[in-house]
Amino acid sequence: MLETARHPDVHTALARLRSLHDGDMGVVETISCGDAAIPELKEILFSREPSGIYETRRHAVEALAGLHAFDTLREFLSTHRDIRDPVEQTGEDAVMNAAARALARAPDTRDLPLLLQLAQERPLAGVIEALGKFRQPAALPYFVQALGDDFLRPSAEGAITRLGRRAVRSLIHAALDRDPLVGREFSSSTARRRSVLRLLTELPIRREDLPPAFYRLIEDEDGWIGSLATDLCLPHLSAQQVVQAVRSAIRHLKTADDLLAHEIEDLLVAHYPLVASDIAEMLAQHREALPVWRITDHTYLTLERVKRRANKNDSEAEHG
């Protein structure tokens, strides 16, 4: 009786694995059954689920991984399934994510071709994460492209971060890769370039890494791109170029969100002597026409704060 309790019947364990309530316990019990459970687990994994409910199949993935049946997971990921219903596809993607992440727990270079193919044909967060474990520069184009997708971005950023400085050149080219080159930029392109620049700010950048075209990003029409590029370029600019860069930041206050407005404010305070006359002139010309709660243009409110903070800093320095 005790032996039976420790090693449950395969059918009983699989029945529990299929339960939405006890599925996690079913995974543990199924693994304890050993290889005898693999054929039915494979059947569960490969079954289609039009409802999109994926928990049972995800539990099958966990059990197969626990039994080291990685070849079954590889076969599943390499099998093409023609699914046209978006609900069913959502569930299928969730299972594929789980299978890719399970393979990544025991990285095997033999899985690289499969993961690269999946990243090209159907990039998913789990696939990106699994590829990231290998730290392969060859996967960088897929990671960079994924930065434009809100759902894939966190996984792609994590994968790129693992590559460190090996990613710098590709990221710099990606920052310049605007889509389209002329006209209104696609939102996915803007999001991708913003993410690229944020990643670059976390890496050690040398002057020789930055081509001349990169400095033009300071003047980019997108405020965040301009601000992030300014942060990256400032250490490598001449005194006159710094003045131009700081002045350029002011124009982004008109359309900035609250967070960007605060970033620009800090920049202006740090370089206040360079733009003090510009700020004084703009504030002298300004006449408030709307109540504060209706203002979406951050320019004058931010410049007022910059002036107060700079004056306070000067006062503290004099009495310090």
Secondary structure, DSSP 8 states (H G I E B T S, - for coil): -HHHHHS--HHHHHHHHT-TTTHHHHHHHHHHTGGGGHHHHHHHHHS--TT---HHHHHHHHHHHHTT-HHHHHHHHHS------HHHHHHHHHHHHHHHHHHHTS--GGGHHHHHHHHHHS--HHHHHHHHTTT-GGGHHHHHHHTTSTTTHHHHHHHHHHHGGGGHHHHHHHHH--SSSSSS--HHHHHHHHHHHHHHHTS---GGGS-HHHHGGGG-SSHHHHHHHHHHHGGGS-HHHHHHHHHHHHHGGGT--HHHHHHHHHHHHHTHHHHHHHHHHHHHH----S-GGG----HHHHHHHHHHHHHHHHHHHHH-
